[in-house]
Amino acid sequence: MSRRSKKFWRYVRFSCLAVALLAASFTLYLDYRVRSEFEGRRFALPARIYARPLELHAGLRIARANVVDELREAGYHEGARDGGSGWFAREGDGLEIAMRPFVFWDGPQPAKRVRVAFDGGKVAAVRDAEGRDLPLTRLEPLPIGGIYPANNEDRVLVRLGEVPKHLVQALIANEDRNFYSHRGFDLRGIARAAASLFGGDRLQGGSTLTQQLVKNFFLTPERTLQRKLTELAMAVLLELHYSKEEILETYLNEIYLGQDRDRAIHGVGLAALHYFGKPVEHLTLAESALLVGMVRGPALYDPHRHPRRAFERRNLVLRETKDRGYATMEQYAAARATGLGVNPKASVGTSPHPAFLELVHRQLRLEYDEADLRSEGLRVFTTLDPRAQGAAERVLERKLAQFDKEKRFGPPGLEGAVVVTDSQTGEVQALVGGRDVRYRGFNRALDAARPVGSLLKPAIYLTALAEPSRYTLVTPIDDGPFVWKSRGAPDWQPANYDGIFHGAVPLRTALAQSYNAASARLGTELGVERVLATVKRLGIERTPRPYAATLLGAVELSPLEVAQMYQTIASGGFRVPLRAIREVTTQDGRPLKRYPIAVEQAFPPEPMYLLATAMQGIVSEGTAQSLKNWLPSETAVAAKTGTTDEQRDAWFAGFTGDRLGIVWIGYDDNRAARLSGAAAALPVWGEMIAMLNPEPLALPKPDGIETVLIDPESGLRADFACAGAVELPFAQGSAPAERAPCSSALGVVVEEVRQQTKSWWERLFGR
C-alpha cells in the first residue's frame, strides 16, 4: 500500500472516529434532554380562576330561574337521571339538584342531591335527599378563566386510568397501530417520509405516537430532515427510558386539540370539557372518535366550524377502530348513528370576563410571582357574581347601542364601564371595562381616569355634617352667584346645571338637586383642604390638587376608585378595601392564602347616617327621581348623579341594602357626549340593579341620632298641624329648637308624647 493510500485511509479512520464522537456526544446530549425534561413530566399549568360559589340557604333573595341559569352555565343538564351527578330537575316551585363533587378551599365536598324550595323570589328551604333541612349548601363555582403559560396553552391533567379504554383503542388504531410493539419508530413510516422527500414533495408524516410526542414536547414544528432525524433519535431514547403507559399518558395530556379564541386546548381532559361539557372518563365511543379524528387537524376538523367534515372524519375513525377489532359491529353502528353532540356553548377564550380577570391578576401579582401564576396550577376563588356580571354586561351593551342610535354620532361609539360591589364587604361582584365585554384591551373600569363631576359632592356635605353644631340637613345654604378669587388664576364662577340660582336652600336640598353654587360656597367655607382630607379618608389614594374647582369634581378618577370612595359611604363609614379574591389554593386544594375582609372605621356613624339619608333624598326628590322607572320607592336607594363640563362624562353611583354600583359613560377621545348622568348612566344602573332583585336599603340608626318633624317651608320644628311636615334625622341636640309658625299648642304636646313613646319603644324592643 502506497504512502498516499495509507494517508488516505488514516484520514478516513480519523473522520469516522470524529463523526462517531460527534454522534455519541449529540446522542448523550439528547439523552440528557429527554431524561431531564421528561422526568416527572411537569406541564406548565395555568392558574384557574373561579367565580364565587352560589351558597343556597333559606331567605336568599334569588329566583329559581336564576339558579337554573347558573346550573346551565356550569354544564348541568336538565332532566332527572337514575345515577351520576351534574343534572337538575324542576319539582313544582323547586329544584332537585344532583351536585358534582368539588374541592373547595376548606375541604372536599362530595357529590350529593339536594332539593331547593322557592317562594316569592326567595329560597324557602334547602333539604338533603332524605328531606332533612340543610342550613346551607354550595354549588361548585363557575370557572371564569385562567392565567396562562406562553401561547396561552391550557390543559386539564388526567391519569391514563381515567381515560376510557375505547378512546385509547381508537387512538392506537388510527394513529399508531404498532405502538405497543415498536421501539419509537416505524420503518414503513420512515420509508414513506423519505420517498416524499426525495420525490421533491414536502416532508411527509409517518410518525409514531412517540415521535409526535417528541415533536410537541421537545422540538419545533419545522419540517426538515435534520429535525426529523433528531425526532427519531429522541423517540428511541424516550422508549428506552420510559414505559409505553408513561409515554401514552403524557401524549394524551400534551396533544393539541383546538383553539378557543385566544386559548389553546391541549390534552383530552380539557378537550372533553370544552367540546362535550363532561369529564374525560364519561366520553362515549362516538365522542372519543371525534377527538381522535381531530388529532390530524384540529382546525380542519373543528366540529363547531366544520361539522360535516368533522362528522365524516369521526365516522372514518370509527370504521378503522372496528376494522382493527377494537369495536364490535353493534358498537360501531350505534356510535355512527349518533350526532356530533358537541357543546353549543360560545367560545370565551382565556376568559368570558377579561376586565374582571385583569383586576384579579393585578391583585394576585401583589402576592405571587408571575412565573408561578402561569405554571403552578393555582386555584383562585374570586368574588365574581355571575348573575351581577351578566346583568352589567348585557345592560351596558344594549344601552350604549341605544344611545349611539339616538345621538347619531359617528364612530367610534360611546364607551362605558361598570363596577358592582357588595355594599358591606367590599367584594367586587362585577366589573365591565367597555362595550365589547370580551375585549382584553383597555380596561376603562380600572384605567380610565375621568373627571368625576358631582360625584365628589358627598365629601363636601359629609365634612359639613361632621360638625352638627354648625350644619344639619336643614341648615340654609346660599345658592346665589358665587365667585372664587385666587391669586395668579382667573376667577372661578360655578353655575348650576339649570342655569338658575335658587337663593337660600336647605343643605339636603342643595345636595339632592346638586346645586353647584351652593356646594362650592359650602366647600370653600369649610376649607378645600378639609374637604380633600375627607376624600382621602373615604378611600381615594391619589391626591387631588387643592383648587376650589376640585370641589365640583375637577379631579380624574377611575370607576374602581369611585367605587372605593362610595364603598365607605355605603358601609356606614367603615373603610373596606375592594377585593376580588377570596381564597387561593394549590392544584390539589391545599390552602395557600386567605383574603379576609379588612375593616377600618374612617368616620363616626352619625354623620354617615345623615349623609346616606340625604342621598336617599336625591332619589326621592332630587336629580335621580327617574330611578322610579326601574325600582320601587320602597327600595330606598341612596345615590348621586354626576355630569362633567360640556356633558363629556356621565356618572351614576348608588347603593341598595346589598349592592353598590358605579356607572360611567363617555367617549374615549373626550368628545362631548351630550348626555347627563341622569339621562345616560342612571338608566344603565337602574335596569341592571332591577335585574338583581335588590335588597331595600334600611339604614341602621346610630344611638347619637334622633328624628324630628320639620316644616319644609321654615326649616323649624313641626307637628301634625303642619301640612307636608317631614321626619328628618339629626345628631343629638342639633335639631332646631324653635317651633314653626304652623305648629299648634296641642300639636306640641302630641309631638312630645310621640317622641317619648318612640324612644321608650326603641329602648325596649330595639330598632
Buried (B, 14 or more C-beta within 10 A) or exposed (E): EEEEEEEEEEEEEEEEEEEEEEEEEEBEEBBEBBBEEBEEBEBBBBBBBBBBBBEBBBEBBBBBEBBBBBBEBBBBBEEEEEEEBBBBBEEEEBBBBBBBEBBBBEEEBEEBBBBBBBEEEBBBBBBEEEEEEBEEBBBBBBBBBBBBBEEBBBBBBBEBEBBBEBBBBBBBBBBBBBBEEBEBBBEEBBEBBBEBBEEEEEBBEBBBBBBBBBBBBBBEEEBEEEBBEBBBBBBBBBBEEBEBEBBBBBBBBBBBBBBBBBBBBBBBBBBBBBBBBBBBBEBBBBBBBBBBBBBEEBEEBBBBEBBEBBBEBBBEBBBBBBEBEBBEEEBBEBBBEEEBEBBEBEBBBBBBBBBBBBBBBEBBEEEBEEEBBBBBBBBBBBBBBBBBBBBBBBBBBEBBEEBBEEBEBEEEBBBBBBBBBBBBBBBBBBBBBBBEBBEBEEBBBBEBBBBBBBBBBBBBBBBBBBEBEEBBBBBBBBBEEBEBEEEEEEEBEBEBBEEEBBEBBBBBBBBBBBBBBBBBBBBBBBEBEBBBEBBBBBBBEEEBEEBBBBBBBBBBBBBBBBBBBBBBBBBBBBBBEBBBBBBBBEBEBEBBBEBEBEBEEBBBBBBBBBBBBBBBBBBBBBBBBBBBEBBEEEBBBBBBBBBBEEBBBBBBBBBBBBBBBBBBBBBBEEBBBBBBBBBBBBBBBBBBBBBBBBEBBEBEBBEBBBBBBBBBBBBBBBBBBBEEBBEBBBBEEBBBEEBBEBBBEEBBEBBEEEBEEEEEEEEEEEE
